[in-house]
Amino acid sequence: MRLLHTKRLTIETPTGVRPYAILSHRWLADHEEISFQDLQHTQAPPSEGPHNNYTEATFPSNVRSKQGFAKFLGACDNASRAGLEYIWIDTCCIDKTSSAELSEAINSMYAWYQDSAVCYVYLHDVDDNGDLRSTLEKADWFKRGWTLQELIAPENVYFFNKDWMKIGSKATWARILSKLTHIREDVLLGNPCTPSIAEKMSWAAGRKTKKIEDRAYSLMGLFGIHMPIIYGEGEKAFRRLQLEIMKSSDDQTIFAWHDSLTHPHPVRDRGLLASAPDVFSRGASPIVTIDHSNFIKSVLCNPNQFRDMQRGYSILNDGIHITLPMKQVGVDVWLAVLRCKREDQNFPYGIFLKKRLDCHDFLRTSPTKLRKLESADLEGLRPLTIRIAVDHHILPAIGRRQFFTFQLTYTSWEPCGYYVCPKPGSCHDHDVARVVGYQVLNPNDRIELSDNVQCGCIYWQGLGGKVTVLLIGIEHRRPWVHLLTHVDLHQYVDTSQLFCQTIYDAPSSVVLSPTSIQHSGKADWDQLSPLEISPVTSLRSSPIPPSRSQSLSHTSTGTHNRFPQRHFSTSHVTQLRGGGTGCPVCSIIQHYPINMKDIKSRRVDFVTERMSDKQIEVDIRKGQVHVPESDATLEVDYVISVTMS
């Protein structure tokens, strides 16, 4: 354990046991706190003679300019004036570049606070004005995860405002702190009491940490738990914490949790363990365990039937093995009675379990319900030894929409069109006018395809009049591409409207799949077959910038000044006439033929085709993934890049 000398302001590792102060505070941004590395450049003051201004002379300017420097000096100054030679500050007494040292510190932190001579709590957002209770309620320190153990562990805790004025202590503020934190006064004052697991968890409900894993790691000391620190494991850290607790405790209050009715978990059938401390509710009285013998004799209706019921439980790799009083209350739904209740309740809590159809174990179901039982609920119970799943790996069904954008890298942009087939290979007589129809591929277009069913057909016409076709689709949420360069492809696509409008004039749109759009007649030209659209009579032209990469991937909804203009001549755009109202995808598949089953199973994401005058390369990659604020549907963008050389 490294300590900071309160006068020399240097990091030391003293031999023997020395009394030390310890700081509890709300962290600033990491780069604004005094770090372990900052103190490696500190010059120690002379060992003899007065050196009242040593703090100004010993630190480089980049350290003195940090926002946390004044807090650092204030903590050292108060400890020094209290006659303490050392202080421990988490920002600078741990080398956080060492994962081993960080893990040791986190596992030891509760003990370090507990063994300190005094803990200084610095409230950076509290001044000496206003009502004390309302001021403390707004203090950020009371909302953080790590500060929970820093309040409970030390025997002596002093509170300071932002000007380092002492404003109170844990002992004098015990009643106020109890109302603010929902922690019993006896716990704060160190009086003998044994809070249950659920009660301790409820203290952490609503508290925030910078990293999600720290919600679990900050609670290890409260439960006397030590476990490896694995940043990156996410919510699994809280599951590991519960499993470690259960290895040394038979307290069934760890199962007495319920999801919020306001923000329920999306999965109805779950494992037995809680997802976060937030699901352990606070009440007028704490949740307590019921003595095993009293539970059998006084609570259960038929004590003789439960005389041999096991008290504990075991954790194996296939789940939690436990004996509970149970009865069936519905189809595959059982009520299980827990050996716990609130202090002001007469009867215990119950939870609902569901028997899985594919095996003999149970899941927690209806997780928003932690039932306060009545005497009638205790009738008809019998002891059952069951296996309950720790985790349930069925994820919630999240809606998913998949979009494709198109990039063409070439000396000049070629006009492109596309068509979406609702069911490729089924037949070739889909009437394109009844669905989306042939479309011109504009710079801002996103082509939407459904998983495993639809197939998109993107086509473009080269300067020599040859048509290239690219088939695209999604199979089990993985995109695939198939490139065709046959000389007669012009027979199967309609190039008559590739496009007399420049890229600057292209409308911005999101293209819906044929299955999700309703035909509304000819009011919207974007939904009509190009054979039904009158020819464009005016053209714009401008020089082509000397750029080789011209992208159709949509990155802005503003002006189109990122896309170059292209001079289109009427003869070039209209020289090829083909297609018709038949489905081009089905016609192409039938004519060549193409094994769609093989293409989908292989899910090719890169193809290359060498031609007489050039080589074409096509690849596809995942782009942006986001959930719109107005919808819970996941939107995934895929970017198709075509390179010609």
C-alpha positions in Angstrom: 0.0 0.0 0.0 1.5 3.3 -1.1 0.9 6.4 1.0 1.3 10.1 0.3 3.5 12.0 2.8 1.4 15.0 3.9 4.4 17.4 4.2 6.8 16.2 1.5 3.9 15.4 -0.9 5.8 12.4 -2.2 4.6 8.8 -2.6 6.2 6.4 -0.1 5.8 2.8 1.1 6.3 3.1 4.9 7.3 0.0 6.9 5.1 -1.0 9.7 1.7 0.2 10.5 1.3 4.0 10.4 -2.0 5.9 11.0 -3.2 7.5 7.9 -6.0 9.7 6.6 -8.0 8.7 3.5 -9.8 10.8 0.9 -13.3 10.1 -0.5 -14.4 12.4 -3.4 -16.1 12.6 -6.7 -13.6 12.2 -9.5 -13.1 14.9 -12.1 -12.1 14.0 -15.6 -9.1 11.7 -15.4 -6.7 14.2 -17.0 -7.7 16.8 -14.3 -6.8 14.6 -11.3 -3.3 14.3 -9.9 -2.1 10.9 -11.0 0.6 8.5 -9.8 2.7 9.5 -12.8 2.4 13.2 -12.0 4.1 12.6 -8.6 7.0 10.8 -10.1 8.3 14.2 -11.3 7.8 15.9 -7.8 11.0 17.2 -6.2 11.0 16.6 -2.4 11.5 19.7 -0.2 14.7 20.0 1.9 14.8 17.8 5.0 15.7 20.7 7.3 14.7 24.3 7.7 11.4 26.1 7.0 9.8 25.4 3.7 6.3 26.9 4.0 6.1 27.3 0.2 7.3 23.9 -0.7 4.1 23.0 -2.5 4.6 25.8 -5.0 8.2 24.8 -5.8 7.9 21.0 -6.0 5.4 20.5 -8.8 5.7 21.2 -12.5 3.3 23.8 -14.0 1.3 21.2 -15.9 0.5 19.5 -12.6 -0.3 22.7 -10.7 -2.7 23.8 -13.4 -4.9 20.7 -13.0 -8.4 21.2 -11.5 -7.7 18.5 -9.0 -4.6 20.1 -7.6 -6.4 22.3 -5.1 -8.3 19.3 -3.8 -5.0 17.3 -3.5 -3.4 20.1 -1.5 -6.5 20.6 0.7 -6.6 16.9 1.7 -2.9 16.8 2.5 -3.1 20.1 4.5 -6.0 18.9 6.7 -4.3 15.6 7.4 -1.0 17.4 8.2 -2.8 19.8 10.6 -4.5 16.8 12.3 -1.0 15.4 13.0 -1.2 12.6 10.4 2.0 12.0 8.5 0.3 10.1 5.7 -2.8 10.1 3.6 -4.1 7.8 0.9 -5.7 9.3 -2.2 -7.0 6.9 -4.9 -6.1 9.1 -7.8 -2.3 9.2 -7.1 -1.5 6.3 -4.8 -2.4 3.6 -7.4 -0.5 3.0 -10.6 -3.5 2.4 -12.8 -1.2 1.5 -15.8 -0.6 -1.8 -13.9 -3.7 -4.1 -14.1 -2.3 -6.3 -11.3 -1.9 -3.3 -9.0 -5.3 -2.0 -9.9 -6.9 -5.4 -9.2 -5.1 -5.6 -5.8 -6.2 -2.1 -4.9 -9.9 -2.7 -5.8 -9.9 -6.0 -3.8 -8.3 -4.2 -0.8 -10.1 -0.9 -0.9 -12.8 -1.6 1.6 -10.1 -2.7 4.2 -8.0 0.4 3.5 -10.9 2.7 4.2 -11.9 0.6 7.3 -8.3 0.7 8.7 -7.9 4.5 8.2 -7.6 6.8 11.1 -10.1 9.2 9.5 -11.8 9.6 6.2 -12.2 13.1 4.6 -15.2 13.4 2.3 -14.8 16.3 -0.1 -18.1 17.6 -1.5 -17.1 19.7 -4.4 -20.6 20.9 -5.2 -21.6 21.9 -1.6 -21.2 25.4 -0.1 -22.1 26.9 3.2 -25.3 28.5 2.0 -28.9 27.1 2.1 -30.6 24.3 3.9 -28.3 21.5 4.8 -30.6 18.6 3.9 -31.6 20.0 0.5 -27.9 20.9 -0.3 -26.8 17.4 0.5 -29.6 15.8 -1.5 -28.1 17.5 -4.6 -24.5 16.5 -3.9 -23.2 14.2 -6.5 -21.1 12.2 -4.0 -24.2 10.5 -2.6 -25.1 9.2 -6.1 -21.9 7.4 -6.9 -21.2 3.7 -6.6 -17.8 3.7 -5.0 -18.7 6.2 -2.3 -21.1 3.7 -0.7 -18.3 1.6 0.9 -16.4 4.8 1.6 -19.2 6.0 3.8 -19.8 2.7 5.6 -16.3 1.3 6.1 -14.4 4.0 8.0 -15.2 4.6 11.7 -14.6 8.3 11.6 -15.9 10.3 8.6 -15.7 14.0 8.3 -17.5 16.0 5.6 -16.0 19.1 3.9 -17.6 21.6 1.6 -15.9 22.9 -1.6 -13.8 25.4 0.4 -12.5 22.7 2.6 -14.5 23.8 5.6 -15.5 21.0 7.9 -19.3 20.9 8.0 -20.2 17.6 9.7 -19.4 14.0 10.5 -21.0 10.6 9.9 -21.9 10.4 13.6 -23.5 13.8 13.9 -25.3 13.5 10.6 -26.4 9.8 11.1 -30.1 10.6 10.9 -29.8 12.9 7.9 -27.5 10.4 6.1 -29.9 7.5 6.8 -32.7 9.3 5.1 -30.5 10.3 2.2 -28.9 6.9 1.6 -31.6 4.5 3.0 -29.0 2.9 5.2 -30.0 2.2 8.8 -28.5 4.4 11.5 -27.1 1.4 13.3 -25.1 0.5 10.2 -23.7 4.1 9.9 -22.9 4.3 13.6 -21.3 0.8 13.7 -23.8 -0.7 16.1 -24.2 -4.5 16.1 -26.6 -5.5 13.3 -26.6 -8.0 10.4 -28.1 -6.5 7.2 -29.4 -9.1 4.7 -28.0 -9.4 1.2 -31.1 -7.7 -0.3 -30.8 -4.8 2.2 -27.1 -4.2 1.2 -28.0 -4.4 -2.5 -30.8 -1.9 -2.0 -28.2 0.7 -0.7 -26.5 0.5 -4.1 -29.8 0.9 -6.1 -29.7 4.0 -8.2 -26.0 4.7 -7.7 -23.9 5.2 -10.9 -20.4 4.3 -11.8 -18.3 5.3 -14.8 -17.8 1.6 -15.8 -20.6 -0.9 -15.6 -18.3 -3.5 -14.0 -17.7 -1.2 -11.1 -21.3 -1.5 -10.0 -20.3 -5.0 -8.9 -16.6 -4.3 -7.9 -17.6 -1.4 -5.6 -19.8 -3.9 -3.6 -17.2 -6.6 -3.0 -16.0 -5.2 0.3 -19.6 -4.9 1.7 -20.0 -8.6 1.2 -16.4 -9.6 2.1 -15.9 -10.9 -1.4 -12.7 -11.1 -3.4 -12.7 -11.9 -7.1 -10.6 -11.1 -10.2 -11.2 -7.8 -11.9 -12.1 -8.2 -15.5 -12.9 -4.9 -17.2 -14.8 -5.6 -20.4 -17.1 -8.3 -19.0 -19.9 -5.9 -18.6 -23.0 -7.1 -16.6 -21.4 -10.5 -16.1 -19.4 -8.9 -13.2 -22.6 -8.5 -11.2 -23.5 -12.1 -11.8 -20.1 -13.2 -10.7 -20.5 -11.2 -7.5 -23.8 -12.9 -6.7 -22.3 -16.3 -7.3 -19.4 -15.5 -5.0 -21.7 -14.3 -2.3 -23.8 -17.5 -2.5 -20.7 -19.7 -2.0 -20.5 -18.5 1.6 -24.2 -17.6 2.5 -27.6 -19.3 2.5 -29.4 -16.0 2.7 -32.3 -16.3 0.3 -32.9 -12.6 0.2 -30.5 -12.6 -2.8 -33.5 -13.9 -4.8 -35.9 -11.3 -3.4 -35.7 -8.9 -6.3 -38.1 -7.7 -8.9 -38.0 -5.6 -12.1 -39.4 -2.1 -12.2 -42.9 -1.9 -13.6 -42.0 1.4 -15.2 -39.0 0.0 -17.0 -39.3 -3.8 -17.1 -36.6 -6.0 -18.5 -37.5 -7.1 -22.0 -37.1 -10.8 -21.2 -40.0 -12.3 -19.3 -38.4 -15.7 -18.5 -35.0 -15.2 -16.8 -32.4 -16.9 -14.7 -32.6 -16.7 -10.9 -30.0 -14.0 -10.4 -30.6 -10.3 -10.5 -29.4 -8.2 -13.4 -28.3 -5.1 -11.3 -28.5 -3.7 -7.8 -31.4 -1.5 -9.0 -33.9 -4.4 -8.9 -33.5 -4.7 -5.1 -36.3 -2.4 -3.9 -36.2 -0.1 -0.8 -39.2 -0.1 1.5 -40.3 1.3 4.8 -38.6 -1.6 6.5 -35.6 -3.8 5.3 -35.9 -7.3 3.9 -34.7 -9.8 6.5 -34.1 -13.5 6.6 -36.3 -15.9 8.5 -34.6 -18.4 10.8 -34.8 -21.9 9.2 -36.4 -23.6 12.1 -38.9 -20.8 12.7 -39.7 -20.9 9.0 -40.7 -24.5 9.2 -42.5 -24.4 12.5 -44.3 -21.1 12.4 -44.7 -20.1 8.7 -45.5 -23.3 6.8 -48.8 -24.9 7.3 -47.6 -28.5 7.6 -44.2 -28.5 9.5 -43.9 -32.3 9.5 -43.8 -32.3 5.7 -40.9 -29.9 5.6 -39.0 -31.3 8.6 -36.2 -32.7 6.4 -36.0 -29.7 4.0 -32.5 -28.7 3.3 -31.4 -25.3 4.5 -28.7 -24.4 1.9 -28.3 -24.8 -1.8 -25.5 -25.7 -4.2 -24.2 -24.1 -7.3 -23.2 -26.4 -10.1 -22.3 -25.8 -13.7 -25.9 -26.7 -14.7 -27.6 -24.3 -12.3 -28.6 -23.7 -8.7 -29.8 -26.8 -6.9 -32.2 -25.8 -4.1 -35.2 -27.2 -2.1 -38.1 -24.8 -1.8 -41.8 -25.0 -0.7 -43.7 -24.9 -4.0 -47.1 -25.4 -5.6 -48.3 -25.2 -9.1 -50.4 -22.2 -9.9 -50.7 -22.4 -13.7 -49.6 -24.2 -16.8 -45.9 -24.9 -16.1 -45.9 -22.0 -13.6 -45.1 -22.6 -9.9 -45.1 -20.4 -6.8 -41.9 -20.8 -4.7 -41.7 -19.5 -1.2 -38.5 -17.7 0.0 -37.2 -17.8 3.5 -37.4 -14.0 3.9 -39.8 -11.1 4.4 -39.8 -7.4 5.3 -39.6 -6.7 9.0 -43.2 -5.4 9.1 -44.7 -8.4 7.1 -46.4 -11.3 8.7 -45.7 -13.8 5.8 -42.7 -14.4 3.5 -42.1 -13.5 -0.1 -42.8 -15.7 -3.0 -41.5 -15.7 -6.6 -42.9 -17.4 -9.7 -40.9 -20.1 -11.5 -41.6 -21.7 -14.9 -40.6 -25.2 -15.9 -38.8 -25.4 -19.2 -40.2 -27.6 -21.8 -36.9 -28.9 -23.2 -35.4 -30.0 -19.8 -36.2 -30.4 -16.1 -34.9 -27.1 -14.8 -36.8 -23.9 -14.0 -36.6 -20.2 -14.9 -37.7 -17.1 -13.0 -40.9 -15.9 -14.7 -42.9 -12.7 -14.3 -39.8 -10.9 -12.9 -41.8 -7.8 -12.1 -43.6 -9.7 -9.3 -42.1 -10.3 -5.9 -45.3 -11.5 -4.2 -46.2 -10.6 -0.6 -47.8 -13.9 0.5 -51.0 -14.3 2.5 -52.0 -17.3 4.7 -53.9 -18.8 1.8 -50.8 -18.9 -0.4 -49.1 -21.2 2.1 -51.7 -23.9 1.7 -51.0 -26.9 -0.6 -47.2 -26.4 -0.5 -44.7 -29.3 -0.7 -40.9 -29.3 -0.7 -39.4 -29.7 -4.1 -35.7 -30.1 -4.9 -35.2 -28.4 -8.2 -32.6 -26.9 -10.5 -32.9 -23.2 -11.5 -31.0 -21.7 -14.3 -28.4 -19.1 -13.4 -28.6 -17.5 -16.8 -31.1 -17.7 -19.6 -29.5 -17.1 -23.0 -32.6 -16.3 -25.1 -32.1 -12.7 -26.0 -35.1 -10.3 -26.4 -36.6 -10.2 -29.9 -35.3 -6.9 -31.2 -36.7 -5.6 -34.5 -34.0 -5.3 -37.2 -34.0 -3.3 -40.4 -31.1 -3.7 -42.9 -30.1 -1.1 -45.4 -27.6 -1.1 -48.3 -25.8 2.0 -49.6 -23.6 1.9 -52.7 -20.1 3.2 -53.5 -18.6 3.3 -57.0 -14.9 4.0 -57.4 -14.0 4.8 -61.0 -12.9 7.7 -63.2 -16.4 8.8 -63.7 -19.8 8.0 -62.2 -22.0 5.6 -64.1 -25.8 6.0 -63.8 -27.2 3.2 -61.6 -30.6 1.6 -61.2 -32.0 -1.0 -58.9 -35.0 -3.3 -58.3 -36.0 -5.3 -55.2 -37.4 -8.8 -55.8 -39.8 -9.9 -53.0 -39.1 -13.6 -53.5 -36.2 -14.4 -55.9 -36.4 -17.6 -58.0 -40.1 -18.2 -57.3 -41.2 -16.9 -60.7 -40.3 -14.3 -63.2 -43.6 -12.6 -63.7 -43.7 -10.2 -60.7 -45.3 -7.0 -62.0 -42.8 -4.3 -61.1 -45.5 -1.6 -61.1 -47.3 -3.3 -58.2 -44.3 -3.0 -55.9 -41.5 -0.5 -55.8 -40.6 -1.0 -59.4 -37.4 0.0 -61.2 -35.7 2.9 -59.4 -32.8 5.2 -60.1 -30.1 4.9 -57.4 -29.6 8.3 -56.0 -26.7 9.4 -53.7 -28.8 9.4 -50.6 -30.8 6.2 -51.1 -30.7 3.3 -48.7 -32.1 0.1 -50.1 -33.9 -1.9 -47.4 -34.0 -5.7 -47.7 -35.6 -8.2 -45.3 -33.6 -11.1 -43.9 -33.5 -14.5 -45.8 -36.2 -13.5 -48.4 -35.7 -10.4 -50.6 -33.0 -9.9 -53.2 -31.8 -6.6 -54.6 -30.6 -6.1 -58.2 -28.3 -3.1 -58.7 -27.3 -2.4 -62.3 -25.3 0.2 -64.2 -24.5 0.9 -67.8 -20.9 1.6 -68.8 -19.8 4.1 -71.4 -19.7 1.4 -74.0 -23.3 0.5 -73.3 -22.6 -2.8 -71.5 -24.7 -3.5 -68.4 -23.3 -4.9 -65.2 -25.6 -6.5 -62.6 -25.0 -7.0 -58.9 -27.4 -9.1 -56.9 -27.4 -8.5 -53.1 -29.2 -9.9 -50.1 -29.2 -10.9 -46.4 -29.0 -14.5 -45.1 -29.2 -15.0 -41.4 -28.1 -11.4 -40.8 -25.1 -11.7 -43.0 -25.0 -9.9 -46.4 -24.0 -11.5 -49.7 -23.2 -10.3 -53.2 -23.2 -11.9 -56.6 -21.7 -10.1 -59.7 -22.8 -10.7 -63.3 -21.1 -9.3 -66.4 -22.8 -11.2 -69.2 -23.1 -9.4 -72.5 -26.9 -9.8 -72.8 -27.9 -8.5 -69.4 -29.5 -5.5 -71.0 -32.4 -7.8 -71.9 -33.4 -8.1 -68.3 -33.2 -4.6 -66.8 -34.8 -1.3 -67.8 -32.1 1.3 -68.5 -34.4 3.8 -70.1 -34.4 6.2 -67.2 -30.7 6.0 -66.1 -31.0 9.1 -65.4 -31.4 12.5 -67.1 -31.1 14.2 -63.7 -27.7 15.1 -62.2 -26.6 14.0 -58.8 -27.2 17.5 -57.6 -30.8 17.2 -58.5 -31.3 13.7 -56.9 -34.0 13.7 -54.2 -33.1 12.4 -50.8 -35.1 9.3 -49.8 -35.2 6.2 -47.7 -36.3 3.3 -49.9 -38.7 0.8 -48.4 -38.9 -2.8 -49.3 -41.8 -4.0 -51.6 -43.3 -5.9 -48.6 -43.5 -2.7 -46.5 -44.9 -0.2 -49.0 -48.4 0.3 -50.3 -49.0 1.3 -53.9 -50.7 4.7 -54.0 -51.4 5.0 -57.7 -49.3 7.4 -59.8 -49.2 10.3 -57.4 -45.6 9.5 -56.4 -43.3 9.2 -59.4 -40.7 7.4 -57.2 -43.0 4.3 -57.1 -43.8 4.0 -60.8 -42.2 1.9 -63.4 -39.8 3.9 -65.6 -41.9 3.0 -68.6 -44.7 5.1 -67.1 -42.6 8.2 -66.5 -42.4 10.8 -69.2 -38.9 11.6 -70.7 -36.9 14.3 -69.1 -36.7 17.3 -71.4 -34.0 19.4 -69.8 -30.4 18.5 -68.7 -27.8 20.1 -66.6 -24.1 19.7 -67.1 -20.9 20.7 -65.4 -17.2 19.6 -65.5 -16.2 16.5 -63.7 -13.7 17.1 -60.8 -10.5 15.1 -61.0 -11.5 12.7 -58.3 -11.4 8.9 -58.6 -13.7 8.1 -55.7 -17.4 9.1 -56.0 -19.6 7.7 -53.3 -23.3 7.2 -53.0 -23.1 6.4 -49.3 -25.4 8.8 -47.5 -23.6 10.9 -44.9 -25.6 14.1 -44.8 -29.1 15.3 -45.3 -28.0 18.7 -46.3 -26.8 19.9 -49.7 -25.2 17.5 -52.1 -22.0 19.5 -52.6 -19.9 16.4 -51.7 -21.1 14.7 -54.9 -19.7 15.7 -58.3 -21.9 16.8 -61.2 -21.8 14.7 -64.3 -22.7 15.7 -67.9 -25.3 13.2 -69.2 -26.2 13.2 -72.9 -29.6 12.1 -74.1 -28.1 9.6 -76.5 -26.1 7.9 -73.7 -28.9 7.7 -71.3 -31.5 6.4 -73.7 -29.5 4.2 -76.0 -30.4 1.0 -74.1 -34.0 -0.2 -73.9 -34.9 -3.4 -72.2 -36.7 -4.9 -69.2 -40.4 -4.5 -69.2 -42.7 -5.3 -66.4 -41.3 -8.8 -65.6 -39.1 -9.3 -62.6 -35.4 -8.9 -63.7 -34.1 -10.9 -60.7 -36.2 -14.0 -61.4 -35.6 -13.7 -65.2 -31.8 -13.6 -64.6 -31.9 -16.5 -62.2 -33.9 -18.6 -64.6 -31.9 -17.7 -67.7 -28.2 -18.3 -66.7 -29.1 -20.3 -64.3 -28.0 -19.2 -60.9 -28.1 -21.4 -57.8 -29.5 -19.0 -55.2 -29.4 -21.6 -52.4 -25.6 -22.1 -53.0 -25.0 -18.3 -53.1 -27.0 -17.7 -49.9 -25.3 -20.6 -48.0 -21.8 -19.4 -49.0 -22.7 -15.7 -48.2 -19.9 -14.3 -50.4 -18.8 -10.8 -49.3 -16.1 -10.3 -51.9 -16.1 -11.0 -55.7 -13.8 -10.0 -58.5 -14.3 -10.3 -62.3 -11.6 -9.8 -64.9 -12.9 -8.5 -68.2 -11.2 -7.7 -71.5 -10.8 -4.0 -70.7 -11.0 -3.8 -66.9 -11.3 -5.6 -63.6 -14.2 -5.2 -61.3 -14.0 -5.8 -57.5 -17.0 -5.8 -55.2 -16.9 -6.0 -51.4 -19.5 -5.4 -48.7 -18.9 -4.3 -45.1 -21.0 -3.3 -42.1 -21.5 0.5 -41.7 -23.4 2.3 -39.0 -25.6 0.5 -36.5 -28.1 2.6 -34.4 -31.5 2.6 -32.7 -33.7 5.5 -33.7 -35.0 7.5 -30.7 -38.6 7.0 -31.8 -38.3 3.3 -32.4 -36.8 0.3 -30.7 -35.8 -1.2 -34.0 -32.1 -1.8 -34.7 -31.0 -0.3 -38.0 -28.0 -1.8 -39.7 -26.3 -0.2 -42.7 -24.1 -2.2 -45.1 -21.9 -0.4 -47.6 -21.2 -2.0 -51.0 -18.0 -0.8 -52.7 -17.4 -1.4 -56.4 -13.8 -0.7 -57.7 -13.0 -0.8 -61.4 -9.4 -0.8 -62.7 
